Amino acid sequence: MKVAVMGMGVAGSYLVARLAAAGHEVTGFERAAEERHDSICAWGTIKGELEGFCGRAGMDFARYLIHDGKRMQVRMSDGSEFGIGLSGLCTYDKLRLIKDLLAGHDVRYGSAPPLSELDGYDRVVDCTGFHRSYLPKLEQDFFLPTYEHKVVYEGGVPFEDFYIEPFPGMSGYFWYFPLGENAAHVGAGDYNKGHIKAVDGFVREHGGRIVQTKGRPIRLATPDMCRPYSSGKVVGVGESIGTVYPLLGEGIIPSMQCADIFMEHLDDVPAYERAVEKHYEVYGRVFRFVRAKIRRDFSVVRSLPDLLTIFRYMKRNEARFGMEIRMGNLLKVARA
Ligand SMILES: Cc1cc2nc3c(=O)[nH]c(=O)nc-3n(C[C@H](O)[C@H](O)[C@H](O)COP(=O)(O)OP(=O)(O)OC[C@H]3O[C@@H](n4cnc5c(N)ncnc54)[C@H](O)[C@@H]3O)c2cc1C
């Protein structure tokens, strides 16, 4: 097949590597110029999962690992704190992995051609993430604004490991994700728009030198809200069709899983769409729980069935989430 992959983020770059390895003729298009191409993300993921994706793309994840987490500290808005044992949550050099996945392939940077100029391709894959530039506009979207600094600490880091502060009403959270011995991604996303104040307040309090600032909206609308997944020869993969786990704002693994599903059903778009619906079914339920909480249309009793579903799903997939999953912790966050 002759395939155009639009958007060289985590889904698009992985797809370029996998399609090329499978013998397809693939071209990657990225809107940003090569020297400005970046990955707006905190670079947190789960080691075991990424080892699997990297293995399938002929890469060694160990080369990209930055910080291997042991314990994540959670501070609630009432000042109480608790720790979560980690078993795989890590940070990695996401941008370098993207660049390495693309090395040696036909990638056109600074290029976002309209569909009318992509006539010669059998498939056009929309991996443009939040932009969803090649698929019909969503009728009902839901996203959070985010803001993040990369901070370098010359006089010692404020935290040795992962640290988060959920915002009241679960409207988002503040994160501190370590990037080696003297740097971190310090950021936040908040539906109620307290994210910039939280991040800048943290930097004022803990010091450090800001070397980069970035941000973009993150889509929390789940695949059940992001139909259609295809239009003509365009097929969506990744955040363009809502593959972000809404409770955590985690999109790396779900977007790469989506690329795997696409590879499995390359010749059969309806089968791909059915597989996407099935794989991300629980995401819709998680989203409705999060949205109810954000909109204050929430009671622990009414939401208990959803909470139990979320707990069972995450407990069953504890290794996939790279952290110990406890109902008590989930309840603490839900009650906030
Ligand atoms: C601040 C922030 C922090 C996050 N932290 C984490 C985290 O720690 N862990 C985690 O798992 N998830 C995190 N996420 C979510 C995760 O980054 C995304 O869900 C995931 O990267 C989505 O991958 P994607 O390939 O679908 O889209 P993207 O990574 O967004 O890539 C889309 C690409 O398409 C390009 N593009 C856009 N429009 C066009 C066009 N018209 N033509 C060509 N190219 C185009 C963009 O420049 C970009 O390179 C975070 C998100 C944000 C915003």
The ligand as a MOL file (V3000), in Angstrom:
LIG
                    3D

  0  0  0     0  0            999 V3000
M  V30 BEGIN CTAB
M  V30 COUNTS 53 58 0 0 0
M  V30 BEGIN ATOM
M  V30 1 C 1.3230 19.0260 28.3150 0
M  V30 2 C 0.9920 17.5860 28.0440 0
M  V30 3 C 1.5980 16.5970 28.8070 0
M  V30 4 C 1.3070 15.2380 28.5410 0
M  V30 5 N 1.9620 14.2940 29.2640 0
M  V30 6 C 1.7530 12.9770 28.9890 0
M  V30 7 C 2.5090 11.9860 29.6640 0
M  V30 8 O 3.3680 12.2620 30.4890 0
M  V30 9 N 2.2450 10.6930 29.3470 0
M  V30 10 C 1.3050 10.3190 28.4170 0
M  V30 11 O 1.1060 9.1240 28.2000 0
M  V30 12 N 0.6070 11.2580 27.7430 0
M  V30 13 C 0.8190 12.5700 27.9980 0
M  V30 14 N 0.1470 13.5290 27.2790 0
M  V30 15 C -0.7550 13.0950 26.1800 0
M  V30 16 C 0.0860 12.6150 24.9830 0
M  V30 17 O 1.1800 13.4870 24.7970 0
M  V30 18 C -0.7500 12.5900 23.7000 0
M  V30 19 O -2.0240 12.0550 23.9490 0
M  V30 20 C -0.0540 11.7590 22.6250 0
M  V30 21 O 1.2110 12.2930 22.3580 0
M  V30 22 C -0.9010 11.7590 21.3640 0
M  V30 23 O -0.1230 11.2520 20.3130 0
M  V30 24 P -0.5030 11.5270 18.7900 0
M  V30 25 O 0.6230 10.9800 18.0040 0
M  V30 26 O -1.8750 11.0340 18.5320 0
M  V30 27 O -0.5520 13.1170 18.6490 0
M  V30 28 P 0.5820 14.2010 18.9170 0
M  V30 29 O 1.6450 13.6480 19.7910 0
M  V30 30 O -0.1170 15.4320 19.3690 0
M  V30 31 O 1.2290 14.4470 17.4920 0
M  V30 32 C 0.5510 15.1370 16.4830 0
M  V30 33 C 1.5560 15.6430 15.4690 0
M  V30 34 O 0.8650 16.1180 14.3280 0
M  V30 35 C 1.4380 17.3380 13.9070 0
M  V30 36 N 0.4050 18.0340 13.1250 0
M  V30 37 C -0.6610 18.7400 13.5830 0
M  V30 38 N -1.4300 19.1540 12.5550 0
M  V30 39 C -0.8310 18.6910 11.4300 0
M  V30 40 C -1.1530 18.7560 10.0310 0
M  V30 41 N -2.2550 19.3980 9.5890 0
M  V30 42 N -0.3310 18.1520 9.1540 0
M  V30 43 C 0.7880 17.5010 9.5600 0
M  V30 44 N 1.1520 17.4220 10.8570 0
M  V30 45 C 0.3370 17.9930 11.7880 0
M  V30 46 C 1.8580 18.0070 15.1950 0
M  V30 47 O 2.8420 19.0020 14.9630 0
M  V30 48 C 2.4040 16.8090 15.9760 0
M  V30 49 O 3.7600 16.5700 15.6970 0
M  V30 50 C 0.3970 14.8870 27.5120 0
M  V30 51 C -0.2030 15.8920 26.7570 0
M  V30 52 C 0.0860 17.2260 27.0060 0
M  V30 53 C -0.5500 18.2790 26.1650 0
M  V30 END ATOM
M  V30 BEGIN BOND
M  V30 1 1 1 2
M  V30 2 1 2 3
M  V30 3 2 2 52
M  V30 4 2 3 4
M  V30 5 1 4 5
M  V30 6 1 4 50
M  V30 7 2 5 6
M  V30 8 1 6 7
M  V30 9 1 6 13
M  V30 10 2 7 8
M  V30 11 1 7 9
M  V30 12 1 9 10
M  V30 13 2 10 11
M  V30 14 1 10 12
M  V30 15 2 12 13
M  V30 16 1 13 14
M  V30 17 1 14 15
M  V30 18 1 14 50
M  V30 19 1 15 16
M  V30 20 1 16 17
M  V30 21 1 16 18
M  V30 22 1 18 19
M  V30 23 1 18 20
M  V30 24 1 20 21
M  V30 25 1 20 22
M  V30 26 1 22 23
M  V30 27 1 23 24
M  V30 28 2 24 25
M  V30 29 1 24 26
M  V30 30 1 24 27
M  V30 31 1 27 28
M  V30 32 2 28 29
M  V30 33 1 28 30
M  V30 34 1 28 31
M  V30 35 1 31 32
M  V30 36 1 32 33
M  V30 37 1 33 34
M  V30 38 1 33 48
M  V30 39 1 34 35
M  V30 40 1 35 36
M  V30 41 1 35 46
M  V30 42 1 36 37
M  V30 43 1 36 45
M  V30 44 2 37 38
M  V30 45 1 38 39
M  V30 46 1 39 40
M  V30 47 2 39 45
M  V30 48 1 40 41
M  V30 49 2 40 42
M  V30 50 1 42 43
M  V30 51 2 43 44
M  V30 52 1 44 45
M  V30 53 1 46 47
M  V30 54 1 46 48
M  V30 55 1 48 49
M  V30 56 2 50 51
M  V30 57 1 51 52
M  V30 58 1 52 53
M  V30 END BOND
M  V30 END CTAB
M  END
